[in-house]
Amino acid sequence: MTRAFVFPGQGSQAVGMGKELAEAFPVAREVYEEVDEALKQKLSTLMFEGPGDELILTENAQPALMAVSLAVVRVLESEGGFNLADKASFVAGHSLGEYSALAAAHALELSDTARLLKTRGQAMQKAVPVGEGAMAALLGLELPAAQEVAELASEGEICAAANDNAAGQVVVSGHKAAVERALVIAKEKGAKRAVLLPVSAPFHCPLMAPAAKVMAEALSEVQIRQPIPTLVANVTAESTDDPTEIRRLLVEQVTGMVRWRESVLYLGEQGVDSLVELGSGKVLSGLVRRINRDMTGVSIQGPADIETFLASL
């Protein structure tokens, strides 16, 4: 079996996430403590106890999701007595999950990753005033059709494909009025559903350019090492282990489309037949069969999942 370890993005957060891990494993508690210390914030308390309306804030959700993913990684490694690279050929992550993937592959330090994601969340939130941007899921349209919808809806504003998640599941992002026009046009073009998403900013579109500038500066100040295993990047849907290129792609990722469907197809072409999602939620493992029927998806969130996975090795 050839595996890739993959890491969830925003939307997978939930109050209580990571708490069972902290109660069961000292190494998980150490991850949360290191993140809390790096951010000078009791993020772990927010993760375990809420309130949900604070956890969902971009600047909190992003480092929190990374913290849970890295806790799972550290527990797997300590309980299984191996390095991640021994059990996987690639890592990948959806949007913020790309940072989790790089931390898991020892390309980024945990504390640097936490601070980068806090900065990223704040910068993405500040890039567009609340209420001026929106995102919508267009279900039942393939990427070319969704891109055509976005182009027709723009009318001088920004509307662009932001996430190509799976066949017939594309998210568009941009000015609120343009995205609302896209909802109407998508239904006219045969979309099964077209719905606004409950997000606080229009991620992964050109409106995020101010945030990309902030991240370029922030990333210039941290060390990025060669990831082992190799990273499959969001914006290229191809593998890279070059730190200079990774730094550039992380900046491009802020405004660029998350090419998740293509990333999973690429992994399949490289012989990967099992995607193992590490962290909160089951979004990525749930998408696997919609993208590649020959690939299996497994989610590892808590102690029971870890026990089952280690027993399967």
Beta strands, then each sheet from edge to edge (+ up, - down):
strand 1: 3-7
strand 2: 90-93
strand 3: 133-139
strand 4: 159-166
strand 5: 169-175
strand 6: 193-196
strand 7: 230-232
strand 8: 239-240
strand 9: 274-278
strand 10: 296-300
sheet 1: 8+ 7- 2- 1- 9- 10-
sheet 2: 4+ 5- 3+ 6-
end
